[in-house]
Amino acid sequence: MQAIVQEQFGPPDALSLREIDRPSPNDDQVLLRIRAASVNPYDWHMMRAKPYLMRLFGVGLRRPKNKILGADVTGVVEAVGANVTTSQPGDEVFGGCTGSFADYVCVRESSLAPRPEGVSSEHAATLYMAGITALQGLRKGQIQAGHKVLVNGASGGVGTFAVQIAKAMGAEVTGVCSAKNVELVRSIGADHAIDYAHENYTKGEHSYDLILDLVSTQSLLANRRVLAPDGVYVSAGSLEMGNWISPLTQVFKVMLTSLFGRRKMVPFLAKMDRDDLIILGDLVDSGDLTPVIDRTYPLADVPEAIRYLEQGHVAGKVVITVADNRESS
């Protein structure tokens, strides 16, 4: 089979398309023939092993422990392990894994959900990391119908999901983004869109019941000033890049700030949840959620797709499509 392989940490040039052996599932896994995947900031963090602290927690000290990147996946079940009970060969599924930039991958049964017939492979491939982060981040902020919700970073992969999910939950949504994406953010349901270059939302007259901050472009104290008395600030991402512990520094800052003042400020990291995958698939199937796809690349162009994502100008998601002519792989 073909896969994008990484032998050493570094820039996208460190990735190459190679022929490797097809994996075999263990007792708790399924073998998935991949139809599509998508790219996340997680992938280029893993590719470069930055922040360096990651290397002490299973990524690999000098060389990658996992040589194939890719966490979002959708595909067809080819074979199942002895303990697998909910999947069988031929099932169309989507979810998360390690190593989706390939023709085939072995995935834990618990990390997959059935792909609804009305959801395309490309759309399903975007849901695992960004979709779950958006859904769980809004829950962490105790979202309720009628709440005023602000999403900072509304045009990104997580942000485009968060805007739509918040609207589906009955919130009044404000999205913060660049000027070129204002119309996009409005088109996916935001009641208000703010061009961050011309307006600082932390200096406005409005207050918010929930701020879902995906980019951390404003200070924590400034964000706290525009929280409603019972509001919640949820930090789920940062543009800050450093070699050692960033963006973990944002987590520490939020935890420290939360010790002072009454308004709730919390760091957030999403967790894999099969039930949430099912919820996301149903939202797409019902039309309440439409994944925004910026660009699509073939498997061989994964290095270019990651390079594009690293530039920081992606609106929505970047999808990787995988060819189906793999009978000889």
C-alpha positions as a LaTeX table, in Angstrom:
\begin{tabular}{lrrr}
\hline
Residue & $x$ (\AA) & $y$ (\AA) & $z$ (\AA) \\
\hline
Met1 & 0.00 & 0.00 & 0.00 \\
Gln2 & 0.98 & 3.65 & $-0.28$ \\
Ala3 & 1.50 & 5.95 & 2.68 \\
Ile4 & 3.05 & 9.30 & 3.52 \\
Val5 & 6.02 & 8.35 & 5.68 \\
Gln6 & 8.14 & 10.48 & 8.00 \\
Glu7 & 11.55 & 9.13 & 9.06 \\
Gln8 & 12.67 & 12.24 & 10.94 \\
Phe9 & 11.18 & 15.35 & 12.52 \\
Gly10 & 11.18 & 18.46 & 10.39 \\
Pro11 & 9.31 & 20.50 & 7.76 \\
Pro12 & 6.92 & 19.02 & 5.17 \\
Asp13 & 9.92 & 18.11 & 3.02 \\
Ala14 & 10.59 & 15.37 & 5.58 \\
Leu15 & 7.47 & 13.55 & 4.33 \\
Ser16 & 7.51 & 11.20 & 1.34 \\
Leu17 & 5.08 & 8.88 & $-0.46$ \\
Arg18 & 6.23 & 5.25 & $-0.15$ \\
Glu19 & 5.13 & 1.69 & $-0.67$ \\
Ile20 & 4.87 & $-0.14$ & 2.66 \\
Asp21 & 3.25 & $-3.33$ & 3.94 \\
Arg22 & $-0.46$ & $-3.28$ & 4.66 \\
Pro23 & $-1.10$ & $-3.49$ & 8.43 \\
Ser24 & $-3.09$ & $-6.25$ & 10.15 \\
Pro25 & $-5.65$ & $-5.48$ & 12.86 \\
Asn26 & $-5.28$ & $-6.81$ & 16.38 \\
Asp27 & $-8.22$ & $-8.32$ & 18.25 \\
Asp28 & $-9.75$ & $-4.91$ & 19.12 \\
Gln29 & $-9.17$ & $-3.20$ & 15.78 \\
Val30 & $-10.62$ & $-3.00$ & 12.31 \\
Leu31 & $-8.63$ & $-2.69$ & 9.10 \\
Leu32 & $-9.93$ & 0.37 & 7.28 \\
Arg33 & $-9.58$ & 1.07 & 3.57 \\
Ile34 & $-9.31$ & 4.83 & 3.64 \\
Arg35 & $-11.48$ & 7.04 & 1.46 \\
Ala36 & $-10.50$ & 10.42 & 2.89 \\
Ala37 & $-8.68$ & 12.11 & 5.76 \\
Ser38 & $-8.15$ & 15.71 & 6.82 \\
Val39 & $-5.26$ & 17.82 & 8.11 \\
Asn40 & $-5.13$ & 19.42 & 11.55 \\
Pro41 & $-2.61$ & 21.66 & 13.35 \\
Tyr42 & $-1.97$ & 18.53 & 15.42 \\
Asp43 & $-0.31$ & 17.01 & 12.35 \\
Trp44 & 2.30 & 19.69 & 11.90 \\
His45 & 2.97 & 19.78 & 15.65 \\
Met46 & 3.67 & 16.04 & 15.41 \\
Met47 & 5.64 & 16.46 & 12.18 \\
Arg48 & 8.01 & 18.99 & 13.76 \\
Ala49 & 7.75 & 17.58 & 17.32 \\
Lys50 & 7.15 & 21.08 & 18.63 \\
Pro51 & 6.87 & 22.07 & 21.38 \\
Tyr52 & 9.91 & 19.95 & 22.25 \\
Leu53 & 8.25 & 18.83 & 25.47 \\
Met54 & 6.15 & 16.51 & 23.28 \\
Arg55 & 9.21 & 14.34 & 22.75 \\
Leu56 & 9.13 & 13.29 & 26.39 \\
Phe57 & 5.56 & 12.05 & 26.12 \\
Gly58 & 5.65 & 9.29 & 23.54 \\
Val59 & 6.25 & 11.20 & 20.29 \\
Gly60 & 9.87 & 10.07 & 20.06 \\
Leu61 & 13.10 & 11.68 & 21.22 \\
Arg62 & 15.09 & 11.81 & 17.98 \\
Arg63 & 12.82 & 10.15 & 15.44 \\
Pro64 & 9.04 & 9.83 & 15.14 \\
Lys65 & 7.56 & 6.91 & 17.02 \\
Asn66 & 4.63 & 6.92 & 14.59 \\
Lys67 & 5.95 & 7.39 & 11.08 \\
Ile68 & 2.58 & 8.07 & 9.45 \\
Leu69 & 0.64 & 11.23 & 10.33 \\
Gly70 & $-3.10$ & 11.81 & 10.11 \\
Ala71 & $-5.78$ & 11.63 & 12.82 \\
Asp72 & $-9.11$ & 12.17 & 11.00 \\
Val73 & $-10.34$ & 9.33 & 8.82 \\
Thr74 & $-13.28$ & 7.88 & 6.93 \\
Gly75 & $-13.37$ & 4.66 & 4.95 \\
Val76 & $-14.64$ & 1.12 & 4.46 \\
Val77 & $-14.05$ & $-1.74$ & 6.91 \\
Glu78 & $-11.96$ & $-4.43$ & 5.19 \\
Ala79 & $-11.38$ & $-6.85$ & 8.09 \\
Val80 & $-12.12$ & $-7.03$ & 11.82 \\
Gly81 & $-10.34$ & $-8.39$ & 14.89 \\
Ala82 & $-11.63$ & $-11.22$ & 17.05 \\
Asn83 & $-13.14$ & $-8.93$ & 19.71 \\
Val84 & $-14.87$ & $-6.50$ & 17.34 \\
Thr85 & $-18.64$ & $-6.60$ & 17.70 \\
Thr86 & $-20.16$ & $-3.47$ & 16.12 \\
Ser87 & $-18.35$ & $-3.36$ & 12.78 \\
Gln88 & $-18.14$ & $-5.79$ & 9.90 \\
Pro89 & $-16.48$ & $-5.81$ & 6.47 \\
Gly90 & $-18.18$ & $-3.40$ & 4.09 \\
Asp91 & $-19.31$ & $-0.92$ & 6.74 \\
Glu92 & $-18.76$ & 2.78 & 5.95 \\
Val93 & $-17.33$ & 4.44 & 9.06 \\
Phe94 & $-15.56$ & 7.59 & 10.21 \\
Gly95 & $-13.61$ & 8.67 & 13.26 \\
Gly96 & $-10.06$ & 9.02 & 14.53 \\
Cys97 & $-6.85$ & 7.04 & 14.35 \\
Thr98 & $-3.08$ & 7.29 & 14.11 \\
Gly99 & $-1.83$ & 7.16 & 10.53 \\
Ser100 & $-4.66$ & 8.15 & 8.16 \\
Phe101 & $-2.36$ & 9.54 & 5.45 \\
Ala102 & $-2.26$ & 6.13 & 3.79 \\
Asp103 & $-4.31$ & 3.63 & 1.82 \\
Tyr104 & $-5.10$ & 1.51 & 4.88 \\
Val105 & $-4.99$ & 1.91 & 8.64 \\
Cys106 & $-5.85$ & $-0.17$ & 11.70 \\
Val107 & $-8.24$ & 1.57 & 14.08 \\
Arg108 & $-9.76$ & 0.72 & 17.44 \\
Glu109 & $-13.43$ & $-0.16$ & 17.06 \\
Ser110 & $-14.29$ & 2.32 & 19.82 \\
Ser111 & $-12.83$ & 5.22 & 17.78 \\
Leu112 & $-15.23$ & 4.78 & 14.86 \\
Ala113 & $-18.88$ & 5.51 & 14.19 \\
Pro114 & $-21.13$ & 4.57 & 11.25 \\
Arg115 & $-21.10$ & 7.13 & 8.45 \\
Pro116 & $-24.68$ & 8.19 & 7.65 \\
Glu117 & $-25.67$ & 7.65 & 4.03 \\
Gly118 & $-26.31$ & 11.36 & 3.57 \\
Val119 & $-22.80$ & 12.35 & 4.67 \\
Ser120 & $-20.05$ & 12.34 & 2.04 \\
Ser121 & $-16.64$ & 10.83 & 2.70 \\
Glu122 & $-15.04$ & 14.27 & 2.42 \\
His123 & $-17.40$ & 15.77 & 4.99 \\
Ala124 & $-17.07$ & 12.81 & 7.37 \\
Ala125 & $-13.28$ & 13.08 & 7.20 \\
Thr126 & $-13.38$ & 16.55 & 8.78 \\
Leu127 & $-15.36$ & 15.70 & 11.90 \\
Tyr128 & $-13.14$ & 13.86 & 14.36 \\
Met129 & $-10.64$ & 16.36 & 15.75 \\
Ala130 & $-12.15$ & 19.75 & 14.84 \\
Gly131 & $-15.79$ & 18.74 & 15.23 \\
Ile132 & $-15.35$ & 17.10 & 18.62 \\
Thr133 & $-13.28$ & 20.05 & 19.85 \\
Ala134 & $-16.04$ & 22.47 & 18.85 \\
Leu135 & $-18.84$ & 20.38 & 20.35 \\
Gln136 & $-17.09$ & 19.63 & 23.63 \\
Gly137 & $-15.70$ & 23.16 & 23.92 \\
Leu138 & $-19.20$ & 24.61 & 23.75 \\
Arg139 & $-20.38$ & 22.11 & 26.33 \\
Lys140 & $-17.45$ & 23.06 & 28.57 \\
Gly141 & $-18.73$ & 26.62 & 28.35 \\
Gln142 & $-22.14$ & 25.46 & 29.60 \\
Ile143 & $-23.89$ & 26.71 & 26.47 \\
Gln144 & $-27.66$ & 27.15 & 26.62 \\
Ala145 & $-30.32$ & 28.34 & 24.22 \\
Gly146 & $-30.44$ & 32.14 & 24.21 \\
His147 & $-26.82$ & 32.53 & 25.31 \\
Lys148 & $-24.63$ & 35.11 & 23.63 \\
Val149 & $-21.64$ & 33.17 & 22.35 \\
Leu150 & $-18.45$ & 34.58 & 20.84 \\
Val151 & $-16.11$ & 32.37 & 18.82 \\
Asn152 & $-12.63$ & 33.86 & 18.39 \\
Gly153 & $-11.13$ & 32.19 & 15.34 \\
Ala154 & $-14.52$ & 31.55 & 13.74 \\
Ser155 & $-13.29$ & 30.84 & 10.21 \\
Gly156 & $-10.87$ & 28.01 & 11.09 \\
Gly157 & $-11.51$ & 24.29 & 11.20 \\
Val158 & $-12.85$ & 24.25 & 14.77 \\
Gly159 & $-14.40$ & 27.70 & 14.48 \\
Thr160 & $-16.61$ & 26.93 & 11.49 \\
Phe161 & $-18.00$ & 23.94 & 13.38 \\
Ala162 & $-18.43$ & 25.91 & 16.61 \\
Val163 & $-20.43$ & 28.69 & 14.94 \\
Gln164 & $-22.87$ & 26.21 & 13.40 \\
Ile165 & $-23.21$ & 23.98 & 16.45 \\
Ala166 & $-23.83$ & 26.98 & 18.71 \\
Lys167 & $-26.57$ & 28.19 & 16.34 \\
Ala168 & $-28.11$ & 24.70 & 16.31 \\
Met169 & $-28.19$ & 24.89 & 20.12 \\
Gly170 & $-30.14$ & 28.13 & 19.99 \\
Ala171 & $-27.38$ & 30.64 & 20.81 \\
Glu172 & $-26.82$ & 34.13 & 19.43 \\
Val173 & $-23.40$ & 33.81 & 17.82 \\
Thr174 & $-20.67$ & 36.35 & 17.15 \\
Gly175 & $-17.71$ & 35.20 & 15.08 \\
Val176 & $-14.32$ & 36.91 & 15.04 \\
Cys177 & $-12.25$ & 36.42 & 11.89 \\
Ser178 & $-10.28$ & 38.22 & 9.18 \\
Ala179 & $-11.96$ & 40.61 & 6.73 \\
Lys180 & $-11.83$ & 38.11 & 3.87 \\
Asn181 & $-13.79$ & 35.55 & 5.90 \\
Val182 & $-16.52$ & 37.80 & 7.33 \\
Glu183 & $-19.05$ & 36.76 & 4.68 \\
Leu184 & $-18.17$ & 33.10 & 5.13 \\
Val185 & $-18.76$ & 33.29 & 8.88 \\
Arg186 & $-22.11$ & 35.01 & 8.30 \\
Ser187 & $-23.07$ & 32.45 & 5.67 \\
Ile188 & $-22.69$ & 29.56 & 8.13 \\
Gly189 & $-25.03$ & 31.16 & 10.64 \\
Ala190 & $-23.22$ & 33.77 & 12.72 \\
Asp191 & $-25.55$ & 36.58 & 13.78 \\
His192 & $-22.61$ & 38.97 & 13.94 \\
Ala193 & $-19.14$ & 38.83 & 12.36 \\
Ile194 & $-16.22$ & 40.96 & 13.57 \\
Asp195 & $-13.17$ & 41.75 & 11.47 \\
Tyr196 & $-10.43$ & 41.59 & 14.08 \\
Ala197 & $-8.24$ & 44.05 & 12.16 \\
His198 & $-10.83$ & 46.82 & 12.54 \\
Glu199 & $-12.56$ & 45.99 & 15.81 \\
Asn200 & $-11.32$ & 44.58 & 19.11 \\
Tyr201 & $-14.19$ & 42.62 & 20.61 \\
Thr202 & $-12.74$ & 43.01 & 24.11 \\
Lys203 & $-13.15$ & 46.81 & 23.88 \\
Gly204 & $-16.76$ & 46.79 & 22.73 \\
Glu205 & $-19.96$ & 47.36 & 24.67 \\
His206 & $-21.22$ & 43.80 & 24.39 \\
Ser207 & $-20.77$ & 41.04 & 26.95 \\
Tyr208 & $-20.94$ & 37.31 & 26.33 \\
Asp209 & $-22.20$ & 34.28 & 28.22 \\
Leu210 & $-19.56$ & 32.13 & 26.55 \\
Ile211 & $-16.31$ & 32.96 & 24.80 \\
Leu212 & $-14.78$ & 30.02 & 22.92 \\
Asp213 & $-11.25$ & 31.21 & 22.21 \\
Leu214 & $-9.46$ & 29.21 & 19.54 \\
Val215 & $-6.58$ & 31.58 & 18.80 \\
Ser216 & $-5.84$ & 33.52 & 22.03 \\
Thr217 & $-5.15$ & 36.83 & 20.30 \\
Gln218 & $-6.38$ & 38.95 & 23.23 \\
Ser219 & $-5.23$ & 38.95 & 26.83 \\
Leu220 & $-7.07$ & 36.88 & 29.40 \\
Leu221 & $-7.88$ & 39.98 & 31.45 \\
Ala222 & $-9.37$ & 41.66 & 28.37 \\
Asn223 & $-11.51$ & 38.59 & 27.70 \\
Arg224 & $-12.68$ & 38.54 & 31.29 \\
Arg225 & $-13.87$ & 42.14 & 31.02 \\
Val226 & $-16.43$ & 41.18 & 28.35 \\
Leu227 & $-17.73$ & 38.08 & 30.09 \\
Ala228 & $-21.22$ & 38.25 & 31.60 \\
Pro229 & $-21.25$ & 37.84 & 35.40 \\
Asp230 & $-22.03$ & 34.12 & 35.06 \\
Gly231 & $-20.15$ & 33.77 & 31.79 \\
Val232 & $-17.50$ & 31.19 & 30.93 \\
Tyr233 & $-14.29$ & 31.72 & 28.96 \\
Val234 & $-13.01$ & 28.51 & 27.32 \\
Ser235 & $-9.47$ & 28.47 & 25.93 \\
Ala236 & $-9.14$ & 25.77 & 23.27 \\
Gly237 & $-6.21$ & 26.93 & 21.16 \\
Ser238 & $-3.44$ & 29.44 & 20.61 \\
Leu239 & $-1.55$ & 30.96 & 17.70 \\
Glu240 & 1.51 & 31.35 & 19.91 \\
Met241 & 4.34 & 29.11 & 18.76 \\
Gly242 & 7.47 & 28.35 & 20.74 \\
Asn243 & 10.10 & 25.64 & 20.69 \\
Trp244 & 9.71 & 24.29 & 24.20 \\
Ile245 & 6.32 & 24.30 & 25.92 \\
Ser246 & 4.09 & 26.67 & 23.91 \\
Pro247 & 1.09 & 26.45 & 23.42 \\
Leu248 & 1.03 & 24.81 & 26.85 \\
Thr249 & 1.87 & 28.23 & 28.27 \\
Gln250 & $-1.69$ & 29.32 & 27.44 \\
Val251 & $-3.06$ & 26.51 & 29.60 \\
Phe252 & $-0.96$ & 27.64 & 32.55 \\
Lys253 & $-1.99$ & 31.27 & 32.06 \\
Val254 & $-5.70$ & 30.38 & 32.05 \\
Met255 & $-5.36$ & 28.22 & 35.14 \\
Leu256 & $-3.57$ & 31.04 & 36.98 \\
Thr257 & $-6.05$ & 33.72 & 35.90 \\
Ser258 & $-8.97$ & 31.54 & 36.96 \\
Leu259 & $-7.78$ & 31.77 & 40.56 \\
Phe260 & $-8.68$ & 35.46 & 40.67 \\
Gly261 & $-12.11$ & 36.96 & 40.01 \\
Arg262 & $-15.56$ & 35.42 & 39.90 \\
Arg263 & $-15.90$ & 34.82 & 36.18 \\
Lys264 & $-15.08$ & 31.29 & 35.13 \\
Met265 & $-12.05$ & 30.79 & 32.88 \\
Val266 & $-11.04$ & 27.28 & 31.88 \\
Pro267 & $-8.48$ & 25.61 & 29.60 \\
Phe268 & $-9.88$ & 22.82 & 27.47 \\
Leu269 & $-8.64$ & 19.74 & 25.63 \\
Ala270 & $-11.06$ & 17.54 & 23.70 \\
Lys271 & $-11.39$ & 13.81 & 24.35 \\
Met272 & $-12.37$ & 11.09 & 21.91 \\
Asp273 & $-16.02$ & 10.14 & 22.40 \\
Arg274 & $-17.85$ & 7.80 & 20.04 \\
Asp275 & $-21.22$ & 9.20 & 21.09 \\
Asp276 & $-20.06$ & 12.66 & 20.04 \\
Leu277 & $-18.97$ & 11.30 & 16.67 \\
Ile278 & $-22.49$ & 9.97 & 16.20 \\
Ile279 & $-23.97$ & 13.35 & 17.20 \\
Leu280 & $-21.75$ & 15.15 & 14.69 \\
Gly281 & $-22.63$ & 12.71 & 11.91 \\
Asp282 & $-26.33$ & 13.18 & 12.63 \\
Leu283 & $-25.96$ & 16.99 & 12.61 \\
Val284 & $-24.36$ & 16.84 & 9.16 \\
Asp285 & $-26.94$ & 14.34 & 7.93 \\
Ser286 & $-29.81$ & 16.58 & 9.10 \\
Gly287 & $-28.32$ & 19.69 & 7.47 \\
Asp288 & $-27.73$ & 21.54 & 10.76 \\
Leu289 & $-23.97$ & 21.28 & 10.24 \\
Thr290 & $-22.08$ & 21.64 & 6.96 \\
Pro291 & $-18.31$ & 21.15 & 7.06 \\
Val292 & $-16.48$ & 23.99 & 5.33 \\
Ile293 & $-13.76$ & 22.62 & 3.04 \\
Asp294 & $-11.12$ & 25.09 & 1.90 \\
Arg295 & $-9.06$ & 22.80 & $-0.34$ \\
Thr296 & $-8.78$ & 19.14 & $-1.26$ \\
Tyr297 & $-5.49$ & 17.37 & $-2.01$ \\
Pro298 & $-4.65$ & 13.84 & $-3.19$ \\
Leu299 & $-2.63$ & 11.59 & $-0.88$ \\
Ala300 & 0.64 & 12.31 & $-2.66$ \\
Asp301 & 0.26 & 16.03 & $-1.91$ \\
Val302 & $-0.02$ & 15.74 & 1.89 \\
Pro303 & 3.25 & 17.71 & 2.32 \\
Glu304 & 1.77 & 20.59 & 0.34 \\
Ala305 & $-1.51$ & 20.37 & 2.28 \\
Ile306 & 0.34 & 20.65 & 5.61 \\
Arg307 & 2.45 & 23.50 & 4.24 \\
Tyr308 & $-0.75$ & 25.34 & 3.30 \\
Leu309 & $-2.29$ & 24.75 & 6.74 \\
Glu310 & 0.85 & 26.03 & 8.46 \\
Gln311 & 0.46 & 29.37 & 6.69 \\
Gly312 & $-2.54$ & 30.04 & 8.94 \\
His313 & $-4.99$ & 31.27 & 6.30 \\
Val314 & $-7.22$ & 28.20 & 5.92 \\
Ala315 & $-10.98$ & 28.79 & 5.99 \\
Gly316 & $-12.49$ & 25.61 & 7.38 \\
Lys317 & $-10.79$ & 22.29 & 6.72 \\
Val318 & $-8.21$ & 20.82 & 4.34 \\
Val319 & $-9.19$ & 17.34 & 3.09 \\
Ile320 & $-7.02$ & 14.52 & 1.75 \\
Thr321 & $-8.65$ & 12.15 & $-0.74$ \\
Val322 & $-7.31$ & 8.63 & $-1.21$ \\
Ala323 & $-7.63$ & 6.76 & $-4.51$ \\
Asp324 & $-9.55$ & 3.49 & $-4.66$ \\
Asn325 & $-7.36$ & 1.61 & $-7.18$ \\
Arg326 & $-5.51$ & $-0.32$ & $-4.48$ \\
Glu327 & $-6.27$ & $-3.94$ & $-5.35$ \\
Ser328 & $-2.58$ & $-4.72$ & $-5.83$ \\
Ser329 & $-1.39$ & $-2.90$ & $-2.71$ \\
\hline
\end{tabular}
